[in-house]
Amino acid sequence: MNIPDDPRQIRRMLDSRLRELRPRGPLLTATVVQSGRTCGRPGCRCYRGDKHISTRVTFKKDGKTRSAYVPVELMDEVTQWAAEGHRLRRLMKEANELAIALIRAHARGKKRRHPEKAPRSDQSLASADREGTRERSHVLCRVCLLALWVRMVFFFAGRVEGVWTA
């Protein structure tokens, strides 16, 4: 992801990611895995190389990797749920990178200010609020809320065996 240097552009990109973070349906914080195996009967098709396919989901529970069988009827739905989980995970990673870039851009802006300048008057403070200075604190609050939301999602997702519904 290409991150711009301008804090206003970073804020716009971050806001865009935060708007996209709403789940579009049930999500699954797991990976869908298909595997083939042979049953051992000499006359079966799997004995000639066309293996029996089974689908499982793997997920973490209490720090350990677990898996669960997925019935054929649910395979399409479960695949969509896992794709939604991966989409949200990617968006959270991008939002995290943008939040860090915003913090760094803010820190760079602070270093550039000259200490010998006089403090602002009330009128210039009001114009600064219109220019977006006040918006920075709101973005940082949103970032904190996002981090809290992410922790809650992964905490509860582990408690219900990998499935989280919207």
C-alpha positions as CSV (number, residue, x, y, z in Angstrom):
1,M,0.0,0.0,0.0
2,N,1.4,3.4,-1.0
3,I,1.0,5.8,1.9
4,P,1.1,9.6,1.1
5,D,3.1,12.1,3.2
6,D,0.3,14.6,3.5
7,P,-1.7,14.1,6.8
8,R,-5.0,15.2,5.1
9,Q,-4.6,12.5,2.5
10,I,-3.7,9.9,5.2
11,R,-6.8,10.9,7.1
12,R,-9.0,10.5,4.0
13,M,-7.6,7.1,3.4
14,L,-8.0,6.1,7.0
15,D,-11.6,7.3,7.1
16,S,-12.3,5.3,3.9
17,R,-10.9,2.1,5.5
18,L,-12.9,2.7,8.7
19,R,-16.1,3.0,6.7
20,E,-15.4,-0.3,4.9
21,L,-14.8,-2.1,8.2
22,R,-18.5,-2.9,8.7
23,P,-19.2,-6.6,8.3
24,R,-21.4,-7.4,5.3
25,G,-22.7,-10.5,6.9
26,P,-21.4,-13.4,9.0
27,L,-17.7,-13.7,9.2
28,L,-15.4,-16.4,10.1
29,T,-11.9,-15.9,11.4
30,A,-10.7,-19.1,9.9
31,T,-9.2,-20.6,6.8
32,V,-11.1,-23.0,4.5
33,V,-9.0,-26.0,3.6
34,Q,-9.8,-28.8,1.1
35,S,-7.9,-32.0,1.2
36,G,-8.1,-35.3,-0.6
37,R,-7.7,-38.8,0.9
38,T,-8.1,-42.4,0.0
39,C,-10.6,-44.7,1.8
40,G,-8.6,-47.9,1.3
41,R,-11.1,-50.0,-0.7
42,P,-9.4,-51.5,-3.7
43,G,-12.4,-51.0,-6.0
44,C,-13.0,-47.4,-5.2
45,R,-12.2,-44.5,-7.5
46,C,-9.8,-43.0,-4.9
47,Y,-7.7,-46.1,-5.3
48,R,-7.1,-45.1,-9.0
49,G,-6.1,-41.5,-8.1
50,D,-9.5,-39.6,-7.9
51,K,-9.4,-38.9,-4.1
52,H,-12.3,-38.2,-1.8
53,I,-12.4,-34.4,-1.1
54,S,-13.3,-33.1,2.3
55,T,-13.5,-29.5,3.5
56,R,-12.5,-28.2,6.9
57,V,-12.0,-24.9,8.5
58,T,-8.9,-24.2,10.7
59,F,-8.9,-21.6,13.4
60,K,-7.1,-20.7,16.6
61,K,-8.7,-21.4,20.0
62,D,-6.9,-20.8,23.2
63,G,-3.6,-20.4,21.3
64,K,-4.0,-23.8,19.5
65,T,-4.9,-24.6,15.9
66,R,-8.2,-26.4,15.7
67,S,-10.3,-27.6,12.8
68,A,-13.9,-28.4,12.1
69,Y,-15.5,-30.4,9.3
70,V,-17.7,-28.4,6.8
71,P,-20.6,-30.2,5.3
72,V,-20.9,-30.0,1.5
73,E,-24.2,-28.1,1.8
74,L,-22.4,-25.3,3.7
75,M,-19.2,-25.1,1.8
76,D,-20.2,-22.1,-0.4
77,E,-21.5,-20.2,2.6
78,V,-18.5,-20.9,4.8
79,T,-16.1,-19.9,2.0
80,Q,-17.9,-16.5,1.8
81,W,-17.7,-16.1,5.6
82,A,-14.0,-16.8,5.6
83,A,-13.5,-14.4,2.7
84,E,-15.3,-11.7,4.7
85,G,-13.0,-12.4,7.7
86,H,-9.9,-12.1,5.5
87,R,-11.3,-8.8,4.0
88,L,-11.8,-7.3,7.4
89,R,-8.4,-8.5,8.6
90,R,-6.8,-6.9,5.5
91,L,-8.7,-3.6,6.1
92,M,-7.7,-3.6,9.8
93,K,-4.0,-4.0,8.8
94,E,-4.3,-1.1,6.3
95,A,-6.1,1.1,8.9
96,N,-3.3,0.3,11.4
97,E,-0.6,1.2,8.9
98,L,-2.4,4.5,8.1
99,A,-2.9,5.4,11.7
100,I,0.8,4.9,12.4
101,A,1.6,7.0,9.3
102,L,-0.8,9.7,10.6
103,I,0.9,9.7,14.0
104,R,4.4,10.0,12.4
105,A,3.2,12.8,10.1
106,H,1.8,14.6,13.1
107,A,5.1,14.2,14.9
108,R,7.0,15.5,11.9
109,G,4.7,18.5,11.8
110,K,5.5,19.2,15.5
111,K,9.2,19.1,14.9
112,R,9.0,21.7,12.1
113,R,7.3,24.4,14.3
114,H,9.6,27.1,15.5
115,P,9.7,27.6,19.3
116,E,10.3,31.3,19.0
117,K,6.9,32.0,17.5
118,A,4.3,33.7,19.6
119,P,1.3,31.6,20.9
120,R,-1.9,31.9,18.9
121,S,-4.7,34.3,19.7
122,D,-8.3,33.1,20.1
123,Q,-9.1,34.2,16.6
124,S,-6.3,32.1,15.0
125,L,-7.3,29.1,17.2
126,A,-10.8,29.3,15.7
127,S,-9.5,29.4,12.2
128,A,-7.2,26.4,13.0
129,D,-10.2,24.4,14.1
130,R,-11.8,25.2,10.7
131,E,-8.6,24.1,8.9
132,G,-8.8,20.6,10.5
133,T,-6.6,20.8,13.6
134,R,-9.6,19.7,15.7
135,E,-10.2,16.8,13.2
136,R,-6.8,15.2,14.2
137,S,-8.0,14.4,17.7
138,H,-11.2,12.9,16.3
139,V,-9.2,10.7,13.9
140,L,-7.0,9.5,16.8
141,C,-10.1,8.8,18.9
142,R,-11.4,6.7,16.0
143,V,-8.1,4.8,15.8
144,C,-8.3,4.0,19.5
145,L,-11.9,2.8,19.0
146,L,-10.9,0.7,16.0
147,A,-8.1,-0.9,18.1
148,L,-10.6,-1.7,20.9
149,W,-13.1,-3.1,18.3
150,V,-10.4,-5.3,16.8
151,R,-9.4,-6.8,20.2
152,M,-13.1,-7.4,21.0
153,V,-13.7,-9.2,17.7
154,F,-10.8,-11.5,18.0
155,F,-11.5,-12.1,21.7
156,F,-15.1,-13.1,21.1
157,A,-14.3,-15.0,17.9
158,G,-12.0,-17.3,19.8
159,R,-14.7,-17.9,22.3
160,V,-17.3,-19.1,19.8
161,E,-15.0,-21.5,18.0
162,G,-14.1,-19.3,15.1
163,V,-17.6,-18.1,14.1
164,W,-18.7,-14.5,14.5
165,T,-22.1,-13.3,13.1
166,A,-22.9,-9.6,12.5
